[in-house]
Amino acid sequence: MGKQRTEKLTGKRFKGLSSFEHGRKAGMGVLVVNLGTPDEPTTSSVRRYLAEFLSDRRVIEIPKLLWMLILHGIILRIRPAKSARAYKTVWSEQGSPLMAGSADLSSKILSLLNDRIPGKCNVQLAMRYGNPSIKDGLEKLHAQGAERIMVLPLYPQYSGATTGSVADAVFSNLSKWRWVPELRMLGAYHDDADYILAVAQSIYTHWQVNGNLTDKKLDKGHKLFISFHGMPKATLNAGDPYFCHCHKTARLIATELNLNEDQWEMAFQSRFGKAEWLQPYAAKRFVELPEEGVKNITVVCPGFSIDCLETLEEIAIEGREEFIAAGGQSFEYITALNSSAQHVDFMVNRIVENASAWPELKKDLDINNKKTELTKQLALAAGGI
């Protein structure tokens, strides 16, 4: 009775593989993680998504009881319908632009990784909120034989509400596993030279195509507007590096493009609620710029790796309308890096660099395979599976 009870208890406490094969061909896995999106542009689907997103203590740090009353008593009764209408303006046959773009990027990362490294590697896409979940992504990699997993959040600038929250979800899920894989959690790349170059080149190419350059320099009267997702100012005061990371990204992009101080500026978008957020506010600046004599702007959002509601609807549609209504003449939005060849190459380089000591990147795979076969033979000789 005691033995059966012990087996029953231990079996439930930690999750393991139902049938493990000793000597199996192990590999590495990459979990590509983005923020998330509703499954459909409907009020009910948006409500489910927002309920999960806005219940994250990393995202909303005010007292839990007070926030739950506000969230379920007000926000989830009003905001989902409005957000669903906004999602419908950017939804396509492929679904959510964030999901479609993230899936395409993940697929191309896997393809290039298979060309670049000799060992076994799998890639899974996960969303911090919504589907596919981080839990499902980790379990799929585990089932595919990943004994080493690299987590790749698609957030260039670090924030506790983004990269920090991904780490929480990954560690929480792995805490329930019997065999915890070797783990590598990648962080910010806000000042990575290749990332800065990729964004700057996308801007410069856009200017070339649209005739915004004179003698390879930005035309006078045209300004680069760099917008980042906003965060409550309280997070900066609490020690979150996001504000500083955004400023450094913007400055490095402007430097790479050889812009003068009066040829660019940065701001923060997506303000939510009545509390003070990081400033300046993008929506406010869109109205003020024409009054200051700036009639032509190019807008880029380098905090977003994949285009989504916040870039395609809030900036490219609403932002343009606000700017033109205030007297602006030209509002040009440059898409995110998405699944461009340069973005894929950059991400694969990051993965390879950070996994350089893992056996999947070693060229002498024949030695590793012999060791694997020997392990299997020893296990069989000892009566293993």
Number of C-alpha atoms within 10 A of each C-alpha: 5 7 8 8 10 10 10 11 11 11 12 10 11 13 15 15 12 6 7 12 12 16 18 13 16 19 20 26 27 25 24 22 25 25 19 21 26 23 17 16 22 17 20 16 18 23 21 16 20 21 18 12 19 17 15 14 14 18 18 14 14 11 9 13 9 9 16 16 11 12 18 12 11 11 16 19 12 14 15 22 18 12 17 19 13 17 25 16 13 18 16 11 7 9 18 23 21 23 25 19 22 25 17 16 24 22 17 20 26 19 15 15 23 14 9 13 15 15 20 18 22 21 24 22 24 28 23 25 24 20 18 18 16 24 17 16 23 24 17 17 22 23 12 18 19 24 18 22 24 21 22 23 25 22 22 22 25 22 23 17 18 20 25 15 18 24 18 14 16 19 13 12 16 18 13 14 15 14 14 17 17 12 17 15 15 17 18 17 18 23 19 13 12 17 21 21 17 18 22 20 16 17 20 19 12 18 20 14 9 10 11 17 16 11 6 11 14 21 15 13 12 19 22 20 23 25 25 26 20 20 23 19 15 14 19 16 9 8 11 17 15 25 21 13 20 24 17 15 23 26 20 18 24 20 14 16 17 12 16 11 10 11 18 19 18 21 23 23 24 18 18 11 8 7 9 12 20 20 17 15 19 23 20 16 20 26 19 17 18 19 13 9 11 19 19 24 25 19 25 26 27 27 21 23 22 23 22 23 20 19 27 20 18 17 24 19 16 14 24 23 16 18 24 17 13 16 18 22 14 15 23 17 21 20 22 22 22 20 21 16 13 18 21 23 17 16 20 19 17 16 19 16 11 14 17 12 10 14 19 21 19 15 12 12 14 10 11 16 15 11 13 16 16 13 15 18 15 13 15 13 10 9 8 12 12
